[in-house]
Amino acid sequence: MGVAVWVVIAVLRPAPRAQVSAAVAGGNELLRLVKTRRAWALMTMTGLTSFNNFILFTWLPTLLTRSGFDPAFAGAMLALVTAIPLVLGFVLPFLAQKMHTASPIVAVFCGCLAAGYLGLWLFPAAAPVLWTVLLGIGISTFPLALTLITLRSRSAEASAALSGFVQGGGYLMAATGPLVFAFLIQSFDSMWPAYAVVLVSTAVKFAVSFSACRPGSI
């Protein structure tokens, strides 16, 4: 009986003032971000990076085996495309802090991603390792985007709100990647619609990166 009383008290007691204030502040920050174009740009850049990450992690082995490569080789290329962002993740945050804007990095990486997709699509047997390396570099903007969340926030509350906004919306966008790619592969006799989608996503990421990487707080 005594335990039940304490449970009721714990449930009914008012929240501490600090927690209420923090919740209000976080809600205000989120509302502000929804109206900010740069926040949407950063979310889009992050989401499209993960959009391509998830597609490659899911479909790269299949694309290689369809081109005539051995499954063991395709598995090795999957390990390679996964490892490259992990390695670059140790370097990119440092570069982002030192550079006035990170948009040149994103531009180069978008070029690598587009070149990797085009090579894998049009000339898969010519240089599969090179195409995989280019793709791995191209999807390495993810750790850069996470760094920008901190660098472009003006306070701890703003950083938490921006992180939730960017990663929440970004992952929602990214989750559609493998499904859309699978639908296009199964619905058309040609591979061009699937590759067109990832190339367009790369172009959009390049376009929004200038706003997302611009100096100053979001």
ZAMI-357095 format. One record per atom (N, C-alpha, C): x, y, z; residue in one letter. Coordinates in steps of 0.05 Angstrom, whole numbers, plus 5000, padded with zeros to 4 digits. Last residue first. Layout:
<lummis>
east north up type
X Y Z A
...
</lummis>
This chain:
<lummis>
east north up type
5461 5580 4249 I
5435 5575 4236 I
5413 5583 4256 I
5518 5623 4247 S
5499 5606 4261 S
5473 5603 4246 S
5569 5621 4196 G
5550 5634 4213 G
5530 5615 4225 G
5582 5601 4127 P
5590 5608 4155 P
5568 5622 4170 P
5547 5548 4093 R
5554 5577 4095 R
5561 5584 4124 R
5529 5497 4085 C
5556 5501 4095 C
5564 5530 4099 C
5477 5503 4065 A
5482 5488 4089 A
5509 5493 4101 A
5485 5532 4017 S
5471 5544 4039 S
5476 5530 4065 S
5515 5494 3989 F
5525 5521 3992 F
5511 5536 4015 F
5484 5447 3987 S
5508 5448 4005 S
5518 5476 4009 S
5444 5446 3950 V
5437 5456 3977 V
5461 5459 3995 V
5471 5425 3905 A
5458 5451 3904 A
5453 5463 3932 A
5488 5374 3921 F
5508 5394 3914 F
5496 5422 3915 F
5439 5350 3928 K
5456 5353 3951 K
5478 5374 3945 K
5422 5350 3875 V
5407 5366 3895 V
5424 5371 3919 V
5459 5315 3852 A
5458 5343 3843 A
5443 5360 3863 A
5445 5268 3880 T
5472 5279 3883 T
5473 5309 3874 T
5394 5259 3861 S
5398 5264 3889 S
5425 5276 3895 S
5407 5249 3807 V
5391 5273 3814 V
5395 5280 3844 V
5433 5200 3815 L
5448 5223 3803 L
5433 5249 3809 L
5392 5169 3835 V
5415 5174 3852 V
5432 5197 3841 V
5356 5170 3790 V
5348 5180 3816 V
5372 5186 3834 V
5386 5147 3749 A
5378 5174 3746 A
5370 5186 3773 A
5391 5094 3766 Y
5415 5111 3767 Y
5407 5141 3764 Y
5337 5079 3758 A
5349 5078 3784 A
5374 5095 3787 A
5331 5088 3702 P
5314 5103 3721 P
5326 5102 3749 P
5371 5052 3678 W
5374 5081 3678 W
5356 5096 3697 W
5367 4998 3674 M
5376 5009 3699 M
5376 5039 3701 M
5308 4970 3642 S
5333 4984 3642 S
5341 4994 3669 S
5258 4950 3654 D
5278 4932 3643 D
5306 4944 3642 D
5228 4969 3716 F
5238 4975 3690 F
5258 4955 3680 F
5216 4951 3767 S
5194 4961 3750 S
5202 4967 3721 S
5260 4937 3795 Q
5241 4916 3789 Q
5220 4925 3770 Q
5287 4986 3799 I
5300 4964 3787 I
5280 4942 3778 I
5248 5016 3827 L
5256 5024 3800 L
5270 5001 3785 L
5246 4990 3877 F
5222 4992 3860 F
5229 4999 3831 F
5298 4997 3895 A
5288 4970 3889 A
5264 4971 3871 A
5299 5052 3902 F
5318 5040 3884 F
5308 5012 3876 F
5259 5058 3942 V
5256 5071 3916 V
5274 5058 3895 V
5284 5028 3983 L
5257 5021 3973 L
5253 5032 3945 L
5332 5055 3994 P
5333 5027 3984 P
5306 5018 3972 P
5308 5109 4009 G
5327 5103 3988 G
5327 5075 3977 G
5276 5120 4052 T
5262 5113 4027 T
5282 5104 4005 T
5310 5134 4092 A
5297 5108 4094 A
5283 5100 4068 A
5324 5187 4083 A
5343 5166 4076 A
5329 5139 4075 A
5281 5216 4105 M
5286 5217 4076 M
5303 5194 4067 M
5289 5203 4158 L
5263 5197 4146 L
5266 5197 4115 L
5339 5224 4166 Y
5336 5195 4166 Y
5309 5186 4154 Y
5326 5279 4163 G
5345 5267 4145 G
5342 5237 4143 G
5291 5289 4205 G
5281 5292 4178 G
5300 5278 4158 G
5328 5276 4247 G
5301 5265 4246 G
5290 5265 4217 G
5374 5307 4237 Q
5375 5277 4236 Q
5348 5264 4234 Q
5353 5360 4239 V
5368 5350 4216 V
5368 5320 4214 V
5325 5362 4288 F
5312 5369 4263 F
5326 5357 4240 F
5364 5346 4326 G
5339 5331 4323 G
5325 5337 4297 G
5403 5386 4316 S
5409 5357 4313 S
5384 5341 4309 S
5375 5432 4330 L
5384 5428 4303 L
5390 5399 4297 L
5367 5422 4386 A
5344 5425 4368 A
5352 5421 4339 A
5420 5420 4403 A
5402 5398 4408 A
5378 5399 4389 A
5437 5472 4388 S
5450 5448 4377 S
5433 5424 4380 S
5405 5505 4419 A
5402 5506 4390 A
5415 5481 4377 A
5425 5491 4470 E
5397 5486 4463 E
5392 5486 4433 E
5477 5510 4465 A
5472 5481 4470 A
5444 5474 4463 A
5482 5557 4410 S
5480 5550 4438 S
5476 5520 4440 S
5487 5563 4356 R
5495 5586 4372 R
5494 5580 4402 R
5513 5519 4307 S
5494 5524 4329 S
5505 5546 4347 S
5551 5503 4270 R
5532 5524 4262 R
5510 5530 4283 R
5580 5463 4294 L
5593 5487 4286 L
5574 5510 4280 L
5542 5421 4300 T
5554 5434 4324 T
5566 5461 4316 T
5529 5410 4247 I
5507 5415 4266 I
5518 5430 4291 I
5578 5399 4224 L
5565 5425 4218 L
5542 5431 4237 L
5585 5346 4240 T
5602 5367 4250 T
5590 5394 4247 T
5547 5321 4208 L
5544 5320 4237 L
5561 5341 4251 L
5569 5330 4158 A
5543 5342 4165 A
5539 5342 4195 A
5615 5299 4161 L
5617 5328 4158 L
5592 5342 4166 L
5595 5247 4163 P
5608 5258 4187 P
5612 5288 4185 P
5572 5250 4108 F
5556 5246 4132 F
5570 5256 4157 F
5604 5252 4064 T
5595 5278 4075 T
5578 5275 4100 T
5617 5204 4041 S
5631 5211 4066 S
5624 5239 4077 S
5600 5188 3993 I
5581 5186 4015 I
5593 5194 4042 I
5646 5194 3961 G
5622 5210 3956 G
5602 5210 3979 G
5681 5155 3977 I
5687 5183 3982 I
5662 5200 3981 I
5652 5111 3957 G
5658 5113 3985 G
5665 5141 3994 G
5653 5122 3902 L
5628 5121 3916 L
5631 5124 3946 L
5708 5117 3893 L
5695 5143 3888 L
5668 5144 3902 L
5714 5063 3906 V
5729 5083 3921 V
5715 5110 3918 V
5683 5040 3865 T
5676 5036 3893 T
5689 5057 3911 T
5711 5054 3819 W
5683 5064 3822 W
5675 5061 3852 W
5759 5026 3830 L
5759 5056 3828 L
5731 5067 3832 L
5740 4974 3826 V
5752 4984 3852 V
5752 5014 3852 V
5723 4970 3772 P
5704 4968 3794 P
5714 4978 3821 P
5736 4989 3716 A
5751 4995 3741 A
5733 4994 3765 A
5706 4962 3676 A
5731 4977 3670 A
5748 4981 3694 A
5657 4940 3687 A
5680 4922 3686 A
5707 4936 3683 A
5621 4984 3684 P
5625 4970 3709 P
5650 4952 3710 P
5607 5033 3654 F
5631 5017 3650 F
5638 5001 3675 F
5556 5053 3670 L
5564 5051 3642 L
5588 5034 3636 L
5551 5045 3727 W
5529 5042 3708 W
5538 5036 3680 W
5600 5057 3750 L
5587 5032 3756 L
5565 5025 3737 L
5608 5109 3728 G
5626 5087 3722 G
5613 5060 3727 G
5565 5136 3752 L
5567 5135 3723 L
5585 5112 3714 L
5578 5131 3807 Y
5553 5120 3796 Y
5555 5116 3766 Y
5628 5158 3808 G
5626 5130 3816 G
5601 5117 3805 G
5613 5210 3793 A
5632 5194 3776 A
5631 5165 3782 A
5580 5223 3837 A
5569 5222 3810 A
5587 5206 3791 A
5619 5222 3878 L
5595 5204 3878 L
5583 5201 3851 L
5655 5261 3862 C
5664 5233 3865 C
5640 5214 3864 C
5621 5306 3865 G
5633 5298 3839 G
5643 5270 3840 G
5612 5306 3919 C
5589 5302 3901 C
5599 5294 3873 C
5664 5318 3937 F
5652 5292 3944 F
5628 5286 3926 F
5669 5370 3918 V
5688 5349 3909 V
5675 5321 3914 V
5628 5395 3948 A
5628 5396 3918 A
5645 5373 3907 A
5644 5387 4000 V
5619 5374 3991 V
5618 5373 3961 V
5690 5419 4000 I
5692 5390 4006 I
5667 5376 3995 I
5668 5470 3989 P
5686 5457 3970 P
5689 5427 3975 P
5636 5479 4037 S
5623 5473 4011 S
5642 5462 3990 S
5654 5494 4086 A
5659 5466 4078 A
5647 5459 4051 A
5688 5555 4097 T
5663 5541 4089 T
5671 5513 4080 T
5737 5563 4121 H
5717 5583 4123 H
5689 5572 4117 H
5767 5508 4157 M
5759 5521 4132 M
5737 5542 4137 M
5773 5484 4207 K
5794 5502 4197 K
5786 5518 4173 K
5729 5452 4215 Q
5735 5473 4235 Q
5755 5493 4224 Q
5733 5416 4172 A
5710 5434 4174 A
5715 5457 4193 A
5779 5388 4186 L
5780 5406 4163 L
5757 5426 4164 L
5760 5359 4230 F
5783 5378 4233 F
5783 5398 4210 F
5719 5328 4207 P
5713 5348 4227 P
5735 5368 4231 P
5751 5296 4169 L
5733 5317 4160 L
5725 5336 4182 L
5781 5256 4195 V
5795 5279 4183 V
5775 5302 4178 V
5751 5214 4211 F
5771 5224 4230 F
5784 5250 4220 F
5721 5201 4167 G
5707 5213 4190 G
5726 5224 4211 G
5752 5172 4133 L
5750 5201 4128 L
5737 5216 4151 L
5741 5121 4155 V
5768 5133 4156 V
5767 5163 4153 V
5686 5116 4146 L
5696 5114 4173 L
5724 5126 4175 L
5682 5120 4090 P
5671 5142 4106 P
5681 5140 4135 P
5711 5069 4078 I
5721 5096 4070 I
5709 5119 4086 I
5681 5024 4093 A
5704 5033 4109 A
5713 5061 4102 A
5641 5017 4055 T
5634 5022 4083 T
5657 5034 4099 T
5669 5004 4010 V
5653 5028 4009 V
5643 5036 4037 V
5693 4956 4029 L
5710 4979 4022 L
5693 5005 4022 L
5651 4921 4035 A
5668 4928 4059 A
5684 4953 4053 A
5635 4919 3982 L
5616 4930 4002 L
5632 4938 4027 L
5678 4894 3960 M
5673 4921 3952 M
5653 4935 3972 M
5672 4843 3982 A
5696 4859 3989 A
5692 4888 3982 A
5625 4827 3957 G
5625 4831 3986 G
5649 4847 3995 G
5643 4823 3905 A
5622 4842 3911 A
5621 4848 3941 A
5679 4780 3911 F
5689 4807 3904 F
5669 4828 3910 F
5641 4740 3922 A
5662 4747 3942 A
5674 4774 3936 A
5610 4738 3875 P
5598 4748 3900 P
5619 4755 3922 P
5643 4764 3816 D
5640 4742 3836 D
5628 4753 3862 D
5609 4801 3766 F
5630 4797 3785 F
5623 4775 3805 F
5569 4815 3730 G
5586 4792 3724 G
5608 4786 3744 G
5533 4853 3743 S
5552 4860 3722 S
5572 4838 3717 S
5507 4830 3785 R
5492 4832 3760 R
5511 4839 3736 R
5546 4838 3823 T
5542 4811 3813 T
5525 4811 3788 T
5540 4894 3829 L
5565 4883 3819 L
5561 4855 3809 L
5488 4900 3848 L
5496 4913 3823 L
5521 4901 3812 L
5493 4871 3896 T
5475 4861 3875 T
5482 4874 3848 T
5529 4903 3926 P
5536 4876 3918 P
5519 4865 3895 P
5497 4953 3929 L
5522 4951 3914 L
5530 4922 3907 L
5450 4954 3959 W
5448 4946 3932 W
5475 4943 3917 W
5459 4971 4013 T
5439 4950 4007 T
5443 4938 3979 T
5497 5010 4012 F
5500 4988 4031 F
5482 4965 4024 F
5473 5044 3973 L
5498 5029 3967 L
5502 5006 3986 L
5427 5062 4001 I
5425 5049 3975 I
5450 5032 3969 I
5449 5086 4046 F
5432 5063 4049 F
5429 5047 4023 F
5478 5129 4021 N
5491 5109 4038 N
5475 5083 4039 N
5437 5158 3997 N
5456 5144 3980 N
5472 5123 3996 N
5413 5176 4044 F
5397 5164 4023 F
5415 5147 4005 F
5454 5203 4069 S
5446 5177 4080 S
5428 5162 4060 S
5454 5248 4035 T
5478 5232 4039 T
5471 5204 4049 T
5402 5266 4041 L
5410 5255 4015 L
5436 5240 4016 L
5404 5284 4095 G
5386 5263 4086 G
5394 5250 4060 G
5443 5325 4092 T
5447 5301 4109 T
5430 5278 4100 T
5418 5360 4057 M
5444 5350 4051 M
5450 5324 4067 M
5370 5370 4085 T
5369 5357 4059 T
5396 5345 4052 T
5390 5395 4131 M
5375 5370 4134 M
5374 5355 4107 M
5412 5440 4108 L
5429 5421 4122 L
5415 5394 4126 L
5366 5464 4088 A
5387 5456 4070 A
5406 5436 4083 A
5336 5473 4134 W
5325 5455 4114 W
5347 5445 4095 W
5371 5512 4156 A
5366 5487 4170 A
5354 5466 4152 A
5366 5552 4118 R
5392 5538 4121 R
5389 5512 4137 R
5314 5570 4124 R
5321 5556 4099 R
5348 5541 4103 R
5273 5565 4179 T
5299 5573 4170 T
5308 5557 4146 T
5227 5548 4203 K
5225 5571 4186 K
5251 5580 4174 K
5245 5507 4235 V
5226 5500 4214 V
5223 5523 4194 V
5273 5535 4273 L
5288 5520 4253 L
5270 5513 4229 L
5233 5555 4306 R
5250 5574 4292 R
5264 5560 4269 R
5213 5508 4328 L
5196 5524 4311 L
5212 5544 4295 L
5259 5493 4357 L
5249 5476 4335 L
5231 5491 4317 L
5261 5533 4396 E
5283 5530 4376 E
5274 5514 4352 E
5213 5523 4423 N
5217 5549 4409 N
5239 5547 4388 N
5225 5473 4446 G
5203 5476 4427 G
5205 5502 4411 G
5268 5487 4479 G
5272 5468 4457 G
5250 5470 4436 G
5241 5520 4515 A
5263 5531 4499 A
5268 5513 4475 A
5205 5484 4538 V
5195 5507 4523 V
5216 5518 4505 V
5241 5448 4562 A
5223 5438 4541 A
5212 5461 4525 A
5266 5482 4598 A
5282 5470 4577 A
5264 5460 4555 A
5223 5494 4632 S
5236 5515 4617 S
5252 5504 4594 S
5212 5443 4653 V
5192 5457 4637 V
5204 5479 4620 V
5260 5434 4681 Q
5252 5417 4659 Q
5231 5429 4641 Q
5258 5475 4718 A
5280 5475 4699 A
5273 5457 4675 A
5214 5463 4750 R
5213 5487 4733 R
5234 5486 4712 R
5194 5394 4752 P
5211 5416 4760 P
5211 5439 4740 P
5125 5377 4745 A
5152 5375 4735 A
5168 5398 4746 A
5084 5358 4802 P
5091 5375 4779 P
5120 5373 4771 P
5062 5291 4816 R
5077 5315 4824 R
5084 5332 4799 R
5038 5245 4798 L
5022 5269 4799 L
5038 5294 4806 L
5077 5204 4801 V
5063 5209 4776 V
5050 5236 4775 V
5093 5205 4854 A
5113 5209 4833 A
5100 5216 4807 A
5044 5193 4880 I
5057 5219 4884 I
5077 5225 4862 I
5036 5140 4862 V
5017 5161 4855 V
5029 5189 4858 V
5081 5116 4886 V
5078 5115 4857 V
5059 5137 4848 V
5069 5122 4940 W
5092 5136 4929 W
5091 5137 4898 W
5024 5089 4943 V
5021 5117 4949 V
5044 5133 4937 V
5046 5039 4932 A
5026 5050 4914 A
5023 5080 4918 A
5078 5031 4977 V
5091 5034 4951 V
5072 5047 4931 V
5039 5024 5017 G
5057 5047 5018 G
5070 5052 4991 G
5017 4976 5000 M
5000 5000 5000 M
5017 5025 5000 M
</lummis>
